[in-house]
Amino acid sequence: MVKIGRYNKLRIVKFVDYGLYLDDGNNGEILLPKRYMPDDAEVGSILNVFIYADSDDTLIATTQTPLACVGEAAYLRVAAVNKVGAFLDWGLAKDILVPFGEQHRKMEVGRSYIVYLYQDKYAERIVASSKINKFITDETSGYKQKQQVDLLIAGKTDLGYKAIINNKHFGMLYESDVFQKLHFGQKIKGFIKNIRPDNKVDLTLQLNTNQSRTSLADKILDYLKSHNGISTLTDKSKPEDIYKQYAVSKSNYKKALGGLYKKRLISIDKGRIRLIQ
């Protein structure tokens, strides 16, 4: 049985003038329109396709890549608004509906919103909701410290940034752990920094490990070797300047410099570091 709003691997059963039909695994067939057919398609071969309902609520397959699947959150732009709700561009021929009852606030054409995609329980159509608190929770379990996760930046607070973890839970990126510009709706990789006693999650964009410090130290040495052994980026430099050069926090940069200094590979002078030949 196919999973609506997700990718499915289906077998080609026949060709027609306007496309080909795929076995839906339930004694039925789903059309893949001709414009989405791969050149090497043949009867019996397996295609990885995305399944959704067209304008007539008939299931259809596509090889296009949507911006999000059912069960995921995404930052999508409003393409149109009519009497039933707002329609968002999610990368497919048919826009996705956000009914008025699922809008956190009234949506406007041209603006983008974070929404959660789900299947209408009364039909096979896929819809979205900007009332993400219905689907994303604060309390979680099952994560481990230093685990890499997918993040969607969902808001700015006095403490830092609220982010959606793996499309399921909220976490917090504290201002002190952010050393780059983040924007609402941005997707980025992160790590579990800490799981609090109340099961809420603190996040970080970088891990402070021996391996990461070694990698950073190698990058610093490579930079020095290609710049006549001199860098003006020291342990006193601004965090944003350090991040611009190496995409790391000032704390990690200082630790990497300290390791190189202890190994007598660099000297640290006022306003510069120097490679020791």
C-alpha positions in Angstrom: 0.0 0.0 0.0 1.4 3.4 -1.0 2.3 6.1 1.5 0.6 9.3 0.5 2.8 12.4 0.8 6.0 10.3 0.9 8.4 8.6 -1.5 7.4 5.1 -2.7 9.3 2.5 -4.8 6.7 1.2 -7.3 6.9 -1.1 -10.2 6.0 0.0 -13.7 3.1 -2.1 -15.1 2.3 -0.4 -18.4 2.8 2.6 -20.7 0.1 4.8 -22.2 0.2 7.8 -24.5 0.1 10.2 -21.6 2.5 8.5 -19.3 2.9 5.2 -17.4 1.1 3.3 -14.7 2.7 2.0 -11.5 1.5 -0.8 -9.3 0.1 0.7 -6.0 0.5 -2.6 -4.2 -3.2 -2.8 -3.5 -4.6 -4.1 -6.9 -4.6 -0.6 -8.3 -2.5 1.6 -10.5 -1.2 5.2 -10.2 -0.4 7.4 -13.1 3.0 9.0 -13.6 2.4 11.7 -16.2 4.6 11.6 -19.3 6.5 14.8 -18.5 7.9 13.1 -15.4 8.9 9.8 -17.0 12.7 9.0 -16.9 14.2 8.1 -20.3 15.2 4.6 -19.2 11.8 3.6 -17.9 10.6 0.1 -18.9 7.9 -2.3 -17.8 8.9 -4.2 -14.6 11.5 -1.6 -13.5 11.1 0.1 -10.1 10.8 3.9 -9.8 11.2 6.0 -6.7 8.3 8.4 -6.9 6.4 10.9 -4.7 2.7 10.2 -4.3 0.1 13.0 -3.8 -3.5 13.8 -4.8 -4.1 16.0 -7.9 -6.8 18.7 -8.3 -9.4 16.0 -8.6 -8.2 14.2 -5.4 -6.9 11.4 -7.6 -3.6 9.9 -6.5 -0.7 10.7 -8.9 3.0 10.1 -9.0 5.8 12.5 -9.7 9.6 12.4 -10.0 9.7 16.0 -8.9 11.1 16.8 -5.5 8.8 18.5 -3.0 10.1 20.9 -0.5 8.7 18.8 2.3 6.9 15.5 2.9 4.0 14.5 5.2 5.3 14.6 8.7 7.8 17.3 8.1 7.9 21.1 8.9 9.0 23.5 6.2 9.2 27.2 5.5 7.0 27.8 2.4 5.8 30.8 0.4 2.1 31.7 -0.1 1.3 31.5 -3.8 -2.4 32.3 -3.6 -5.3 32.9 -1.2 -9.0 32.2 -1.9 -12.2 31.5 0.0 -11.0 28.1 1.3 -7.6 29.1 2.5 -4.0 29.8 1.5 -2.1 27.8 -1.1 1.7 27.3 -0.6 4.3 26.6 -3.2 6.0 23.3 -2.1 7.8 22.6 -5.4 5.1 20.5 -7.1 2.6 21.4 -9.9 -0.3 21.6 -7.4 0.1 24.0 -4.4 -0.6 22.7 -0.9 -3.6 24.1 1.0 -3.6 25.6 4.4 -7.3 25.9 5.5 -8.2 29.0 7.3 -8.8 27.0 10.4 -5.2 25.8 10.3 -3.7 29.3 10.0 -2.0 30.6 13.2 -2.6 34.0 11.7 -4.1 35.1 8.4 -1.7 34.3 5.6 -0.7 36.8 2.9 0.3 36.2 -0.7 4.1 36.5 -1.1 5.0 35.9 2.5 6.5 32.7 3.9 5.5 30.7 6.9 6.6 27.6 8.8 4.0 24.9 8.4 3.6 21.2 9.2 2.4 18.8 6.5 -0.1 16.1 7.3 -2.7 14.0 5.5 -6.3 15.0 5.9 -8.0 12.2 7.9 -11.2 12.5 5.9 -9.5 12.3 2.5 -6.3 11.4 0.7 -5.3 15.0 0.1 -2.2 16.5 1.8 -2.7 19.7 3.7 -0.6 22.0 5.9 -0.9 23.9 9.2 0.9 26.8 10.6 -0.4 25.9 14.1 2.8 23.9 14.5 2.4 23.5 18.3 -0.3 20.9 17.5 2.4 18.7 15.9 5.7 19.7 17.5 6.3 19.2 21.3 8.7 20.7 23.8 9.3 17.6 25.8 11.1 14.7 24.2 13.2 11.7 24.9 15.4 9.3 22.9 18.0 11.8 21.9 21.6 11.4 23.1 24.2 14.1 23.8 26.4 14.9 20.7 23.8 13.3 18.4 23.6 15.1 15.0 20.1 16.3 14.1 18.3 18.4 11.5 17.1 21.8 12.6 14.6 24.3 11.3 14.9 27.7 12.9 11.5 28.5 14.1 11.8 31.8 16.1 14.0 34.2 18.0 13.8 34.6 21.8 15.6 36.6 24.4 17.7 33.5 25.1 18.5 32.6 21.5 16.8 30.7 18.8 13.9 28.2 19.0 14.5 25.3 16.5 12.5 22.3 15.4 14.5 19.1 15.8 14.0 16.3 13.2 10.5 17.7 12.4 9.3 16.4 15.8 10.4 18.5 18.8 11.4 21.9 19.8 14.9 22.7 21.1 16.8 25.8 22.2 20.0 27.3 20.6 21.3 29.7 23.1 22.8 33.0 21.9 26.2 32.0 23.4 26.3 28.9 21.1 25.5 30.8 17.9 28.4 32.4 15.9 26.7 32.9 12.6 23.7 34.7 11.2 20.6 32.6 11.4 17.2 33.4 9.9 13.6 32.3 10.4 12.9 29.2 8.4 16.6 28.2 7.8 17.4 24.5 7.7 20.8 23.6 9.3 22.6 20.7 10.9 23.1 20.8 14.7 23.9 18.6 17.7 22.2 17.7 21.0 24.1 19.6 23.6 22.2 18.7 26.7 18.9 17.1 27.7 17.5 18.8 30.8 15.7 17.1 33.7 12.4 18.2 32.2 13.3 16.4 28.9 13.7 19.7 27.1 16.7 19.9 24.7 19.5 22.4 24.4 21.2 22.5 21.0 24.6 23.5 19.6 25.8 24.0 16.1 29.3 22.7 16.8 30.7 19.9 18.9 33.7 20.7 21.1 35.7 17.5 20.7 39.3 16.5 20.3 38.6 15.4 16.7 37.0 18.8 15.8 39.9 20.7 17.4 42.4 18.6 15.5 40.6 19.3 12.3 40.5 23.0 13.1 44.2 23.0 14.0 45.0 21.5 10.6 43.0 24.3 8.9 44.9 27.0 10.8 48.2 25.5 9.8 47.2 25.2 6.2 46.1 28.9 6.3 49.5 30.0 7.7 51.5 28.0 5.2 49.6 29.6 2.3 49.9 33.1 3.8 53.6 33.5 4.5 53.3 32.0 8.0 51.2 34.9 9.3 47.6 35.4 10.4 46.1 38.4 12.1 43.3 36.3 13.5 44.3 35.8 17.1 42.7 34.7 20.4 41.7 38.4 20.8 39.8 38.6 17.5 36.1 39.2 17.2 33.9 36.0 17.2 32.3 37.0 13.9 35.7 37.4 12.2 36.7 34.0 13.5 33.5 32.4 12.3 33.8 34.1 8.9 37.2 32.5 8.4 36.8 29.0 10.0 33.0 28.6 10.7 33.8 27.9 14.4 33.2 29.6 17.7 35.8 31.8 19.4 36.1 29.3 22.2 36.9 26.4 19.8 39.4 28.6 17.9 41.2 29.6 21.1 41.5 25.9 22.2 42.9 25.0 18.8 45.4 27.9 19.0 46.4 26.7 22.5 47.1 23.2 21.3 49.3 24.5 18.4 51.1 26.8 20.8 51.8 23.9 23.3 53.3 21.9 20.4 55.5 24.9 19.5 54.0 25.0 16.0 53.0 28.7 16.3 53.9 31.8 18.3 51.2 34.2 19.5 52.2 37.8 19.3 50.2 41.0 19.7 47.9 41.2 16.8 49.1 38.1 15.0 50.0 34.5 15.1 53.1 33.2 13.4 54.0 29.8 12.0 57.2 28.4 13.6 59.4 27.0 10.8 
